[in-house]
Amino acid sequence: MSEPQTKKIKAQLTPKGVFKFPALTKPDTYKGATKYKTGLVLDPNNEEVAAFIQRLERIRDEHVEKVKKYLTDEGKPGLAKKVATREVFRNEEDKEGNDTGMIVLNAAMKSEYVDRKTGDVIPLFPKFFDAKGQKIKKAPEIWGGTVGRLGVDIMPTCREADKAWGVGLFLDAVFIVDLRGPAGRGASDYGYTGDEGGYSYDGDDDDTASDYSAAGVPADDGEDDDF
């Protein structure tokens, strides 16, 4: 039996949440790694959120069972018993360290990669869409408090520090529903919900977000930035 390989489930859409400490139009550098990233604050009591979390846990658990079986079949039952899991989310805390009752998912993507054949450094950027699914050519400045969804690839990941398995959300796209800029206010703060349901980009790009599955619906089918 060959060692189980992790596989990305591509083009998945998260539930709608609030972006926390987003670095989406300009990457953030931390410990030598430069990435686009954001936290996504969600209400665990929301049915769509609960279903999405259950799916992440299922992806994690199914892979862990494969790892345990592989180790057992290889004559390493002791190692199989030590295979651990961790939460697929973290609890949100306020400035005083108190639990807010909300949860946070983290998603990130590298800002560049090196082409193995040519050695060229290729820059990477998230895709941006408005609430209608129209592609945004020039992304606006996105601040914390912006409401939206994320297009991600999902993959089981093992945290190096404790060898515990969770899931990684690899950022690919950003869907803006209620935009917050430097002033910190969005349309909803003024009681405006929008005639068409959210932020709309006034551009001439015909591309849409049809490649992304709704949360909980698998497509054809991180650095452990997750939790």
N, C-alpha and C positions, 0 to 999 in steps of 0.2 A: 504494500500500500504506500503510495506516495504522500509526502507531507502536504497537508491541506493548504491551499493558496488562498490568500485574501483576494476578493474581487469587488470592484466598485460597481454599485448599482447606480447607473447614471441618470441624470436629468430628472431629479425628484424635487417636488415643490413642498416647502414647509408650510405649516399653518401661519396665519397672520399674527405678527407680534410687533414688539417695540424694539428698535435697534438700540443697543447699549455700547457706548465707546466705539462707534464705527470708524474704521479707517478704510473707506471704500473707494474714494476717488484719489486718494494719495496713500500709498502703502506705509505701514509702520515697521520700524526696525527694532527688534528686541533680541538680545543675546546673539547678535550677528545674523539673524534671519530677518529678511525683509518680506512682508506679506500684506495683502489686503485681508481685512478681517472685521468681524463684528460679533457682538453678542446679540441674541434674539430672546427677549423676555416674553414668556408665555404664561397663560393661566392654566394650571394643570387640571382645573375643573371643567374646562372647555372640552366638549366631546371630540372635536377635530384634533385638539392637542393631545388628549389622552390616547386616541387611536394612533397618532404619529409616534408617541413615546413607546407604546406597546410594539409597534413595528420595529423601532430601533432596537428594543430589547430582544425581539425575536431574531433579528439579524445577528446580534451579538451572541445569543445563546446557541443558535444553530451552528455557528462557527466554533464556539467553544466545545460543543459536543464532538465535532469532527476532530479537533485537536486532541481531546481526551482519548478518543477511539484510536487515533493514530499512535499516540504514545503507549497505550495499552497493548496494541498489536505489535509494537516494536519491543515489547518486553520491558517497558518502563512504567509500571503502574504507580510507582511512588511519585514520579513526576506528574502523571495524569491527575493524581489527587491534589497536587499543588496548584493546578491551573485555576486562576481566580478571575472574577469579574468585578467590574466597577459600574457605578451609575452612568447612564447615558446622558445625564443632565446634571446641573448643579443647582442648588437652592439659591435664590437671590437673597442678598442681605442688604440692609440699608447702611447708612454711614456709621451707625452705632453698632453694627454687627448683628442686628436683629433680623430674623427671618421675615421676609415680606409676604410669604405665602405664594410667591411666583417662582417659576423656574427659568433657567437660562440654558440655551444651547449656544455653542460657539462654532463658528464656521470661518475657514480661512483658505486662502490660496496663495501660492508663491507669486512673486512679482516678475519672475523670469525663470527660464530654464536654459540649459546648455544643450545644443544639438549634438548628439553623440557622433554623428558622421562628420560634421563640418567644424565643430568646436565653437560655432557662433552662439552668442548669448541672445536669446529671443525674449523680448518683453511680453508679459502677460497682463491682461486687464479683465476685470469682471464685465459682463454684459449688463446693461441697464434697460428696464422696461417700465412703462407707466402702468396705472391701474387697469388700463384697457388691454394691456399686453403689447402695446406698440413699442418698438425698440427706440431707445433714446441715444442719439448720436453723441451729444455732449452732455455728460452727466452733470446735474446741479450739485452744489455743495450739500452734503448730507450730514446732518448733525444728530447727536443722540436725541431720542424721543420720536424720530421718524417712524411711522408705522409702515410695515410692508412684509413681504415674504422673501424667501431666499430660494434660488435654484441651486441645488447641491448634488454632488455625488456622495453616496453613502458607502462606507467600507469599515469592516471590523479592524480595530487597531489595538496594539498591545503597548501599554505604557512601560517604558524602559525601567523606570524606578522600581516598580513592584511587580512587573510582569502580569499586570491585570488587564483583562480584555474589556474594551468598551467599543464605541464606534467613533469614527471620524466623519465630520461633515466637511467636504471639500467644496469650497465656494466656487460657483460658476456664474451665477446671475443674481441680480437684485431687482425686486419688483416694488416700486414705490407707490404706496396707497395714500399716505398723508405725509407730505414732506415737511421736515423741520430744518430751518437754516440757522444762521448765526443768531437771529433774534430769539430763537427758542420756541416760537409759536408756530403751530400748524393751522390748517383750515378749520379743524374741528374745535379749536379753542374759541373760535368766533361763532360757533353754532352752525357752521357750514358743512354739509355732508356731501355736496356735489351732485349735480344732476345726473352724472354718469357713473357715480360710485367711487370717485377717487381722483388722485393726481393724474393729469393728462399732459403728455408732452406734445407741444405744437411743432412737430417736425415733419419732414417729408420722407421718412424712412418707412417702407412698407413691411419690413420684417416684423414678425410677431413671435410670441412665446409659445407656440403650439408644441414645441418639442418637450415641454415639461409636463410630467404627469402630476395629477392632483395628489395631494398627500394621501398615502396609504395605497396608491395604485402603482404597482411596479412597472418600470419601463422594461424594454427588451432585456432587457435584462429584467487635523489632521496632525516627522513631526506630528506628533500627537497633540493637536491643538484643541482636542475636544474638551474633556471635562476634568 
